């Protein structure tokens, strides 16, 4: 069987306009198909050059397929089961700067380049004290990008028009701003001219982003069947869910240069990213964390089963709409659309998402994902019964057993040791009071009398009557 290449799908001749640091599954299932969509709709005319950010990587393997690969998207959309695939053809140049540093730097001299996009893992955006020059490859991603920008500055004699849109997709807060800060710090460490540093700051536009799409990656178990179906070999098949969200914060004008929103993609160009991140953390991540101890003690093992269940599903929906959405400052229509999309993602028939895979470090996850909503509701004299029922369920979950079978708890050892010693006493009043007063929470609101009484009562109900009866009782009172 022939391997996927230009002989199977001829590549359109487009100039390289986007430089992409990272060749991993996420960018290939997220950014690259977006750029292809822009090209297909006549809203952009350009291809992507991929830079391998680490000494190990697979850009040369991608080159063997002329940058072509099959993207498979699966999931629910507006209640309809979607399964679609297409060949992505926008990657047409490849650089391993550890083997061809000169070629990488020469790319910076192209007048066609407009954009840099990166996803080099959370550890990629970090300062490393290293010498940056045109002779040896920098170790860090910021070091490589600084050398690239320095070459561009010198080639175009400091022209502001040579500046680039730099869009960071790493999963850290203020990713673009952090990258800019590190580049300036690294330039000063290398005693680069103030003229260059000012060009770096003023001519280039750095964007903070929020990205969201589940990407399972290469479908190893189904690869042979899929290749037989397609009629070609493809070592770079990548699977992703149909849902996608990209929120981009920064200087105005990017939406004209990369009009993803006009192409019908779920991309927002915003002045302030914070409420969109808050929405994702509170609704998507928060409802995940809220449902885990409730659904697992109910006897359910997966997210899809939990949301499909008439009782647990009702708990999840009421938690989102009654206790989370009112705490986020975004238009209700946007909130409803996002929340409904989250539920469809949970019901994705192509993904088996184990509750126990979400349960890792639940104490910290509750604090970051759920507690902010709890505190805001309490501040406005609204009692968050479902969020606090989840906390009671979490305390019970950390007893470490379900129907007489042990639960494989995974958290910081200090928490595991604490719960083991607390549950050894079997004194629920003492257990709850101790947990709610932990310095971990960084608030004393969980120790206020009404919260303490309610959570204690819920732990007792779950322990005495079982999760099913306790949950039904709470939902009946809504």
C-alpha positions in Angstrom: 0.0 0.0 0.0 1.4 3.4 -1.0 2.2 5.9 1.8 0.3 9.2 1.8 2.1 11.8 -0.3 1.7 14.4 -3.0 1.3 11.6 -5.5 -2.0 10.8 -3.8 -3.1 14.3 -3.0 -1.3 17.1 -4.9 -0.4 20.0 -2.6 -1.6 23.5 -3.4 1.3 25.9 -4.1 1.0 28.5 -1.3 3.6 30.7 0.3 4.8 29.9 3.8 3.2 32.5 6.1 2.9 30.6 9.4 5.8 29.4 11.4 4.7 26.7 13.9 6.9 25.7 16.8 5.7 22.2 17.7 4.6 19.1 15.6 2.5 17.4 18.2 -1.0 16.0 17.9 -2.7 19.0 19.4 -1.5 21.6 16.8 -2.1 19.2 14.0 -5.7 18.6 15.2 -6.4 22.2 16.1 -4.5 25.0 14.5 -3.5 23.5 11.1 -7.0 22.4 10.1 -8.2 25.9 11.0 -5.6 27.4 8.6 -6.7 25.0 6.0 -10.3 26.1 6.4 -9.2 29.7 5.9 -7.5 28.7 2.7 -10.5 26.7 1.5 -12.8 29.6 2.1 -10.6 32.1 0.3 -9.9 34.1 3.6 -6.2 33.4 3.7 -3.5 32.2 1.3 -0.6 30.6 3.0 1.0 27.4 4.3 2.8 26.4 7.5 6.4 25.6 8.2 6.8 23.3 11.2 9.8 23.7 13.6 10.8 20.8 15.8 11.4 22.5 19.2 13.3 19.6 20.9 16.3 17.5 19.8 13.9 14.5 19.5 10.8 14.8 17.3 9.1 13.7 14.2 9.3 16.6 11.6 11.4 14.4 9.3 8.8 11.6 9.5 6.2 14.2 8.6 8.3 15.3 5.7 8.3 11.7 4.3 4.5 12.2 3.8 5.0 15.7 2.3 3.4 17.1 5.5 0.1 15.4 4.6 -2.0 13.6 7.3 -5.5 12.5 7.9 -7.5 14.3 10.6 -10.5 12.4 12.1 -13.1 14.4 14.1 -15.7 12.6 16.1 -18.4 13.6 18.6 -21.9 15.1 19.0 -22.9 18.4 17.5 -26.4 19.7 18.0 -27.5 16.3 19.0 -26.1 14.7 15.8 -23.4 12.1 15.8 -20.5 13.4 13.7 -17.7 11.3 12.2 -15.6 13.0 9.6 -12.2 12.8 8.1 -10.1 14.9 5.7 -6.5 15.2 4.6 -4.7 18.3 5.9 -2.4 19.8 3.4 -1.2 23.1 4.8 2.1 21.9 6.3 4.7 22.2 3.5 8.1 23.0 5.0 10.0 21.3 7.9 12.9 22.3 10.0 14.9 20.5 12.7 17.0 23.4 14.0 19.4 21.0 15.7 20.4 19.6 12.3 19.8 22.7 10.1 20.1 25.8 12.2 21.0 27.9 9.1 17.9 26.8 7.3 15.8 27.7 10.3 17.3 31.2 10.5 17.0 31.7 6.7 13.2 31.2 7.1 13.2 34.3 9.3 14.3 36.3 6.2 11.2 35.6 4.2 9.0 38.6 3.6 5.9 36.3 3.4 6.0 35.2 7.1 3.3 36.9 9.1 2.6 34.6 12.1 4.3 32.5 14.7 2.2 29.9 16.6 3.5 27.7 19.4 2.6 24.8 21.6 5.8 23.6 23.2 4.1 22.2 26.4 3.7 24.1 29.7 7.5 23.8 30.3 8.3 25.4 27.0 7.8 29.0 28.0 10.5 29.3 30.6 13.7 31.4 30.9 17.0 29.6 30.4 20.2 31.5 30.8 21.9 30.7 27.5 23.9 32.5 24.8 21.9 33.3 21.7 23.8 33.7 18.4 23.6 32.7 14.8 26.2 29.9 15.2 24.7 27.3 17.6 21.2 26.2 18.2 19.6 27.5 21.4 18.2 24.9 23.8 15.0 26.6 24.8 12.0 27.5 22.7 12.3 31.2 23.7 15.9 31.1 22.7 15.1 29.8 19.3 12.4 32.3 18.8 14.7 35.1 19.9 17.3 34.1 17.4 14.6 33.9 14.7 13.4 37.4 15.6 16.9 38.8 15.8 17.6 37.5 12.3 14.4 39.1 11.1 15.2 42.4 12.7 18.6 42.5 11.0 17.3 41.3 7.6 14.7 44.0 7.4 16.8 46.8 9.1 14.4 47.1 12.1 11.3 47.8 10.0 8.2 47.7 12.1 6.4 46.1 9.2 8.6 43.0 9.7 7.0 42.4 13.1 4.9 39.2 13.5 1.7 38.0 15.2 3.0 35.7 17.9 0.3 33.3 19.2 1.2 31.1 22.2 -1.0 28.0 22.8 0.8 26.6 25.8 -1.4 25.8 28.7 -0.2 28.5 31.2 -1.8 31.7 32.3 -1.1 34.7 30.1 1.0 32.6 27.8 1.7 35.3 25.2 2.6 37.9 27.8 4.8 35.4 29.6 6.6 34.6 26.3 7.2 38.3 25.6 8.5 38.9 29.1 11.0 36.0 28.8 12.2 37.1 25.3 13.0 40.6 26.6 14.7 39.1 29.7 16.7 36.8 27.5 17.6 39.6 25.0 18.9 41.7 27.9 20.8 38.7 29.4 22.5 38.5 26.0 23.2 42.3 26.0 21.3 42.8 22.8 20.8 46.4 21.7 18.0 48.5 23.1 17.0 49.3 19.5 16.4 45.6 18.9 14.6 45.1 22.2 12.3 48.0 21.5 11.6 46.5 18.1 10.9 43.2 19.8 8.4 44.9 22.1 6.7 47.3 19.7 6.8 45.7 16.3 5.6 42.2 17.3 2.2 41.5 18.7 1.9 38.8 21.4 -1.4 37.1 22.1 -2.7 35.3 25.1 -4.9 32.3 24.3 -7.3 29.7 25.6 -7.4 26.5 23.6 -9.8 23.6 24.0 -10.2 20.4 22.1 -9.7 16.8 23.3 -7.1 15.1 21.0 -6.7 11.4 21.6 -4.0 11.4 18.9 -2.9 8.5 16.8 -5.5 5.7 16.7 -3.1 2.8 17.1 -5.7 0.1 17.6 -7.7 1.2 14.5 -4.8 2.3 12.2 -4.7 -0.8 10.0 -8.5 -0.8 9.5 -8.4 3.0 8.7 -5.6 2.7 6.2 -7.4 -0.2 4.4 -10.5 2.0 4.3 -8.5 5.1 3.0 -6.3 3.1 0.6 -3.0 4.5 1.7 -0.6 4.3 4.6 -0.6 7.2 7.0 1.8 7.3 10.0 0.5 10.6 11.2 -3.3 10.0 11.5 -4.6 12.1 14.3 -8.0 11.9 16.1 -9.8 14.8 17.8 -13.2 15.6 19.1 -15.6 17.6 17.0 -15.8 20.4 19.6 -13.2 23.2 19.5 -12.7 26.6 21.1 -10.0 29.1 20.7 -10.1 32.4 22.6 -7.5 35.0 21.6 -6.7 38.1 23.6 -4.5 40.9 22.4 -4.0 43.8 20.0 -6.8 44.4 17.6 -6.4 43.5 13.9 -5.6 39.8 14.1 -9.2 38.9 13.2 -8.6 40.7 9.9 -5.3 38.9 9.2 -6.6 35.5 10.4 -10.4 35.7 10.2 -11.2 32.3 11.8 -14.5 33.6 13.0 -15.7 34.5 9.5 -14.8 30.9 8.4 -17.4 29.6 10.9 -14.9 28.4 13.4 -15.5 28.7 17.2 -12.8 31.3 17.6 -13.2 34.5 19.7 -11.0 37.6 19.4 -11.5 39.3 22.7 -10.3 42.3 24.8 -10.2 40.3 28.0 -9.6 36.5 28.2 -10.3 36.0 31.9 -14.0 35.4 31.8 -13.6 32.8 29.1 -11.0 30.9 31.0 -13.2 31.2 34.1 -16.1 29.8 32.1 -14.0 26.8 31.0 -12.5 26.1 34.4 -15.8 26.5 36.3 -18.1 24.8 33.8 -16.1 22.1 32.0 -13.4 21.3 34.6 -15.6 22.2 37.6 -18.5 19.9 36.6 -16.0 17.1 35.9 -14.6 17.5 39.4 -18.1 17.9 41.0 -19.5 14.8 39.3 -16.6 12.4 40.1 -17.2 11.5 43.7 -21.0 11.7 43.3 -21.2 9.5 40.2 -18.5 7.1 41.3 -20.1 6.4 44.7 -23.4 6.1 42.9 -21.9 3.1 41.1 -21.0 4.8 37.7 -17.5 4.6 36.1 -17.5 6.9 33.1 -18.5 10.5 32.3 -20.9 9.5 29.6 -22.7 7.1 31.9 -22.9 9.8 34.6 -24.4 12.5 32.4 -26.8 9.9 30.7 -28.1 8.8 34.1 -31.5 10.5 35.0 -30.4 11.3 38.6 -26.7 12.1 38.3 -27.3 13.8 34.9 -29.8 16.1 36.7 -27.3 16.8 39.4 -24.7 17.9 36.8 -27.1 20.1 34.9 -28.4 21.9 37.9 -24.9 22.4 39.2 -23.9 24.1 36.0 -27.0 26.3 35.4 -28.0 27.0 39.0 -24.7 27.4 40.8 -21.9 28.1 38.2 -23.3 30.2 35.4 -24.6 33.0 37.7 -21.0 33.5 38.9 -19.5 34.3 35.4 -19.7 37.7 33.8 -20.6 36.7 30.2 -23.8 37.0 28.1 -26.3 34.2 29.1 -26.6 33.1 25.5 -22.9 32.4 25.3 -23.0 30.6 28.6 -25.9 28.4 27.5 -24.2 27.6 24.2 -21.0 26.6 25.9 -22.7 24.6 28.7 -24.8 22.7 26.2 -21.6 22.0 24.2 -19.9 20.7 27.3 -22.8 18.2 27.9 -22.5 17.0 24.3 -18.8 16.5 24.8 -19.6 14.4 27.9 -22.0 12.3 25.8 -19.5 11.7 23.0 -20.0 8.0 22.0 -16.4 7.8 20.7 -14.7 8.6 24.0 -14.7 6.5 27.1 -13.7 8.9 29.8 -13.1 7.1 33.1 -14.1 9.0 36.2 -11.1 7.7 38.1 -8.8 9.4 35.5 -10.3 12.7 36.5 -10.1 11.9 40.3 -6.4 12.5 40.4 -5.6 15.3 43.0 -9.2 16.0 43.6 -8.5 18.2 46.7 -6.6 20.7 44.7 -9.0 20.5 41.8 -12.0 21.2 44.1 -10.1 24.3 45.4 -9.3 25.7 41.9 -12.4 24.6 40.0 -15.3 24.6 42.4 -14.5 26.7 45.5 -14.5 30.0 43.6 -18.1 29.5 42.6 -19.0 28.4 46.2 -17.4 31.5 47.7 -19.1 33.8 45.2 -22.5 32.2 45.9 -22.0 32.5 49.6 -20.9 36.1 49.2 -24.3 36.8 47.5 -26.3 35.0 50.1 -27.1 32.1 47.8 -26.4 28.7 49.3 -24.6 26.3 46.8 -26.2 23.1 47.9 -24.9 21.0 45.0 -21.3 22.2 45.1 -21.3 21.5 48.8 -22.9 18.1 48.3 -20.0 17.3 45.9 -17.6 18.3 48.7 -19.4 16.0 51.1 -19.2 13.3 48.5 -15.5 14.0 48.1 -14.9 13.6 51.8 -16.8 10.3 51.7 -14.9 9.2 48.5 -11.6 9.7 50.4 -12.7 7.0 52.9 -11.4 4.9 50.1 -14.1 2.3 49.5 -17.1 1.7 47.2 -19.5 -1.1 48.0 -16.8 -2.8 50.1 -14.2 -2.6 47.3 -11.2 -0.3 47.7 -10.9 2.9 45.7 -7.4 3.6 44.3 -7.0 7.1 45.6 -4.4 9.4 44.0 -3.5 12.6 45.7 -0.8 14.3 47.6 0.4 11.9 50.3 -0.4 14.4 53.0 -4.0 14.4 52.1 -4.1 10.6 51.8 -2.6 10.2 55.2 -4.9 12.8 56.7 -8.1 11.1 55.4 -6.8 7.7 56.4 -6.4 8.8 60.0 -9.6 10.8 60.1 -11.8 7.9 58.7 -10.1 5.6 61.2 -12.0 7.5 63.9 -15.3 7.1 62.1 -16.4 10.4 63.8 -18.1 12.3 61.0 -18.5 15.5 62.9 -14.8 15.5 63.6 -13.9 14.5 60.1 -15.9 17.2 58.4 -14.9 19.9 60.8 -11.2 19.1 60.3 -11.4 19.0 56.5 -13.4 22.2 56.2 -10.9 24.1 58.4 -7.8 23.0 56.5 -5.4 25.8 55.6 -5.5 24.3 52.1 -8.7 26.1 51.3 -7.2 29.6 52.1 -10.6 30.7 53.4 -12.7 30.3 56.6 -16.0 30.4 54.8 -16.2 26.6 54.6 -16.2 26.6 58.4 -19.1 28.9 58.8 -22.0 27.2 60.8 -24.5 26.7 57.9 -21.8 25.2 55.6 -20.4 23.0 58.3 -23.8 21.7 59.4 -24.9 21.0 55.8 -21.8 19.2 54.7 -21.7 17.1 57.9 -25.4 16.2 57.4 -24.7 15.2 53.8 -21.7 13.0 54.7 -23.9 11.3 57.3 -26.7 10.7 54.7 -24.3 9.3 52.1 -22.7 7.1 54.7 -25.9 5.8 56.2 -28.3 5.7 53.3 -26.0 5.4 50.3 -25.3 7.9 47.5 -28.4 7.1 45.5 -30.9 8.0 48.3 -28.8 10.9 49.5 -28.6 12.4 46.0 -32.2 12.0 45.2 -33.1 13.7 48.5 -31.0 16.7 47.6 -32.4 17.0 44.1 -36.0 16.7 45.4 -35.4 19.8 47.6 -34.3 22.0 44.6 
